[in-house]
Amino acid sequence: MEKLYVNDRDIVVPGEMLADGIEYLPSGKAFRDGEKILASTIGIVSVKGRVVKVIPLAGRYMPKRGDVIIGKVTNIGHSGWTLDVNSPYNADMNIGEATHEYIDLAKTEMSKYFDIGDYVLAEVITISEAKFIKISAKHRPYRRLNGGNIIQVSPTKIPRIIGKQGSMIKMLKDMSGCDVVVGQNGLVWIKGVPEKEVIVANAIKVIEKESHKKGLTDKIKQMLEGGAK
Amino acid sequence: MSKVGAPDKLIVNGKRLDGRKFDEMRELTIKAGIIPNADGSAQVDLGGTRAIAAVYGPREVFPRHLSDPDKAYLNCIYTMVSFSTPDRARPGPSRRSVEISKVVKDALAPAIFLEKYPKTAIDVYIEIINANAGTRTAAIIAAAVALADAGIEMRDLVSSIAAGKVDGELLLDLFEPEDNFGDADMPFAMMPRTKEITLLQMDGELTKDEIAELLKMNMKACEKIYEAQKVALKEKFATEKDLAQEEGESQ
C-alpha cells in the first residue's frame, strides 16, 4: 500500500499528507504518524528515492551542530561570553573556545578578545538537551568580525544568498571587492568601501525578496555594476 | 421572540435574513502574511467578521518564570478593537476576552509541536477589527494560518466554525441577529486531518440529536475552511516554487 501523494518541489502546509507506507522515510520538516508521512511546516517537498524531505520556507533559526553562525556578544562572564545568535536561545562561548592562545585571566581582560557588541563568526559545537548552545571560534576562519556592517535576512533564504556552489556569494565578493560573510542564522557581515557595502547590502535584500524570480543573477550583476537602481 | 430589538422572524420562507441556506457558510476570505514585522500573520474575513492574527516566535519567554524546560509556552491574546462593535467597545482585557483568549489557546495548542521549542514562547495576538458573530472561530482560523506562516512546526492546521439553533431550525455559521436572538450557539474547532475536536462550547439549549446534527454540520464546514486555509498559505509561498535552487553551504 505504499503511495506517494505529492510531487517533487510541491508546496505543502503543516499536516499535509506526503506519503503512506513504512517504505518511505521522513526527513527535514516531515514527520511520521503511524504509517503516514506528513509535513510539519510550510515548505517545499523533495523526494529522493525513499526519502521524503520537507525544506521549510519560513521559521526562526534553530541551531544545529556544525552550523557556521554570526553572533553578537551580549555579556562577558567569569569564564566565557554569551552571544545573541538570532535564535530563541542564547549561545555560550567558553574561554577555551575563544582562541588558540592561553588567556591568563589575572593579567588580561576578557574584553580584549571579545567585547560586548562585537560580532563573532563561530561554529556551533554542542547543543544540550536543555538547549544550552555552545559555540567555538577557536579555529580558522572563525574570528571576531572587525568593522563592516551586519544585515539581517530570513534564515530560510541563506542558501539563495550563497547560491549554487557559492556562485552568488562569489559574485557579490568579486564584483564589489567587499568581504562578505554569511552566517546560517540569517546574519550577513559586509566589509569594504562604504559605498560598495551599501550596494552589496541592497543586493542581498533584493535576493531575499526576489529569490524566486528568474534572472536574479543578472539583476544582481547589474546592481553591482551600478546599472540598475 | 420577546427580546427588545429582535426582528419578528429570523427565518422567512425557509431562508435566513441574509438569504443563506440553513447549512451555508458566510463568505470566507483568508490572506496570509499581511504583517511584515510579525513572524507570521493572517487576516480572515467571515461575512462581516474580520480577525487579524500575528504570531511572534519562538522567542525568549517573558516573564522568565513562565518558561518551561520541556515545551514552548503558548501565549494567546484576543482583543476586540474599540470600533469593532456598533457601540464602542471599551479597550483592554475584559471577562469575555480573557475567556476567549484561553479557549483559542487550548484550541491551537494540540496542533503545535510545542515540545520542539523548549524554553521559548510563541505569542499569538488576535485583533477583531469588526465583530459580526463568530469572532472566536474567525480568530482560530486566522491564528492557525498565522502559525503556519511563521514556520512553526505543527501536526495539523486548526479549522473552526459555529452552528446553532434559531427559531427551531439548525443553522450553520450564525450572523449577528441570529446569534443575538437565536436559541442556541455552538462554536467548534477541529484538526481536519485527524478529526480531533479542540474546541466545543455551547450556549443555549439543545437536545442530544440536535447536538449530533450540529456537530456533523460543523465538521463538514471545517473541511471546506481547511481547504481555504491551505489555498491561502500556498498562495503566499507559491512564488517560491519556480526557483531551482539547491541548499547551499556556508563558507
Chai-1 contact restraints between the chains, C-beta under 6 A:
chainA,res_idxA,chainB,res_idxB,connection_type,confidence,min_distance_angstrom,max_distance_angstrom,comment,restraint_id
A,I11,B,K234,contact,1.0,0.0,6.0,A-B,restraint_1
A,I11,B,F237,contact,1.0,0.0,6.0,A-B,restraint_2
A,I11,B,K241,contact,1.0,0.0,6.0,A-B,restraint_3
A,V13,B,A148,contact,1.0,0.0,6.0,A-B,restraint_4
A,V13,B,K230,contact,1.0,0.0,6.0,A-B,restraint_5
A,V13,B,L233,contact,1.0,0.0,6.0,A-B,restraint_6
A,P14,B,A148,contact,1.0,0.0,6.0,A-B,restraint_7
A,P14,B,M154,contact,1.0,0.0,6.0,A-B,restraint_8
A,G15,B,D156,contact,1.0,0.0,6.0,A-B,restraint_9
A,G15,B,L157,contact,1.0,0.0,6.0,A-B,restraint_10
A,G15,B,R193,contact,1.0,0.0,6.0,A-B,restraint_11
A,S40,B,E153,contact,1.0,0.0,6.0,A-B,restraint_12
A,T41,B,G151,contact,1.0,0.0,6.0,A-B,restraint_13
A,T41,B,E153,contact,1.0,0.0,6.0,A-B,restraint_14
A,I42,B,A148,contact,1.0,0.0,6.0,A-B,restraint_15
A,I42,B,L233,contact,1.0,0.0,6.0,A-B,restraint_16
A,I42,B,F237,contact,1.0,0.0,6.0,A-B,restraint_17
A,P56,B,G151,contact,1.0,0.0,6.0,A-B,restraint_18
A,L57,B,F237,contact,1.0,0.0,6.0,A-B,restraint_19
A,L57,B,E240,contact,1.0,0.0,6.0,A-B,restraint_20
A,A58,B,G151,contact,1.0,0.0,6.0,A-B,restraint_21
A,G59,B,G151,contact,1.0,0.0,6.0,A-B,restraint_22
A,R60,B,P58,contact,1.0,0.0,6.0,A-B,restraint_23
A,V68,B,S250,contact,1.0,0.0,6.0,A-B,restraint_24
A,P88,B,P58,contact,1.0,0.0,6.0,A-B,restraint_25
A,P88,B,R59,contact,1.0,0.0,6.0,A-B,restraint_26
A,P88,B,T120,contact,1.0,0.0,6.0,A-B,restraint_27
A,A130,B,P69,contact,1.0,0.0,6.0,A-B,restraint_28
A,K131,B,P118,contact,1.0,0.0,6.0,A-B,restraint_29
A,K131,B,K119,contact,1.0,0.0,6.0,A-B,restraint_30
A,P159,B,E247,contact,1.0,0.0,6.0,A-B,restraint_31
A,P159,B,G248,contact,1.0,0.0,6.0,A-B,restraint_32
A,R160,B,Q245,contact,1.0,0.0,6.0,A-B,restraint_33
A,I162,B,G248,contact,1.0,0.0,6.0,A-B,restraint_34
A,K164,B,E246,contact,1.0,0.0,6.0,A-B,restraint_35
A,V182,B,S250,contact,1.0,0.0,6.0,A-B,restraint_36
A,Q184,B,S250,contact,1.0,0.0,6.0,A-B,restraint_37
A,H212,B,T239,contact,1.0,0.0,6.0,A-B,restraint_38
A,H212,B,E240,contact,1.0,0.0,6.0,A-B,restraint_39
A,H212,B,D242,contact,1.0,0.0,6.0,A-B,restraint_40
A,H212,B,L243,contact,1.0,0.0,6.0,A-B,restraint_41
